[in-house]
Amino acid sequence: MIEIEKTLISELLFERQFLCDLESCKGACCVEGDAGAPLEDEEAEFLEKNFDIIKPFLRKEGIKYIEKEGKWVLDREGDKVTTLVKGKECAYVVFDEKGIAKCGIESAHEAGKIDFKKPISCHLYPIRITKIASMEALNYSKWSICDPACQLGELKGVKVYRFLKDALIRKYGEEYFGHLEEVDKILVNIKK
């Protein structure tokens, strides 16, 4: 693990390659799993306050579950996560004409209705953040549904942290991302 500011970063973010291939996976990360997307407190509050603005961008089935169970729920560990439809896909998911899962929250953002893109845990995927005391650990989450993304990343030569540049800047800022680039250069030179 590499320490930058108040984060511990897995070296896999610099070693592994990743580039989403939605044509292959169909957005399975929004559908598979045993819980909804992790939410920060401010994000759960945002969903509470802005649901009526987001609602027109959602599927009827998703709306039904959100109205029944809540804008967010607590998972087994007691953490806030997005509501699921029948224990499967995120209730905020919509499907395009090709059957690819997309984020209804992000659709509202792209339409200029809200200034919030989507939960940071979704934006940062395949990085998962774990809180350790006053630090955050950034780990690469390897999941077989993302094998096409790993293959495409290798083909195009895109490292995990580079693929997630916008999300990392959104979460930690430009300067932080600059530190990641410096670490990457050091690691590349060490391996030569």
Secondary structure, DSSP 4 states (H G I P E B T S, - for coil): -EEETTEEE-THHHH-B----HHHHTTGGGT-SSS--B--HHHHHHHHHHHHHHGGGS-HHHHHHHHHH-SEEE-TTS-EEE-BSTTSSBTTEEE-TT--EEEHHHHHHHTTS-S--S-HHHHTTTEEEEEETTEEEEEE---GGGHHHHHHHHHHT-BHHHHTHHHHHHHH-HHHHHHHHHHHHHHHHHH-
